[in-house]
Amino acid sequence: MKLFKILSERKYFLAAILSSIIMLVAFPLFQSLGNPQIWFTFIKPLNFALYLVFSILFGITLSVQYYSFKHKQQSCEIKSASANAGTVLGLFAFQCPACVPVLAQALGLGAVTFLSVYKTQLILIGIALMLVSLYLLGAFKPDAQV
């Protein structure tokens, strides 16, 4: 599979790891305004598991896009658009109920209420969009088709 070939190269593997770690650290800091202890206190186990999957896929998607850019592969706007949409949906899927009042000031109560009610579905859609992006980038093709 092309994905394994890409991640077997040191620089792309490190890019995936580094961007996943950045997402793992930045997401709770962003949502809790610098107090991740609150975030980890209130997050539900299902949402935490989805957050881990989202962060790992974020790193892998970024690494595959980096590989495609470096190897000057023909790019399609829908490929990066689906990854970007997945990232944005994942970022706005509030995992922590303690974060809602602060974000309500920025986004408005109606938007935050909608996002809070559908947070699990939004992060699932974000994960699905990142998988679509990986598929469109050819990450799941056998090595012979690369």
Secondary structure, 3 states (H helix, E strand, C coil): CHHHHHHHCHHHHHHHHHHHHHHHHHHHHHHCCCCHHHHHHHCCHHHHHHHHHHHHHHHHHHHHHHHHHHCCCCCCHHHHHHHHHHHHHHHHCCCCHHHHHHHHHHHCHHHHHHHHHCHHHHHHHHHHHHHHHHHHCCCCCCHHHC
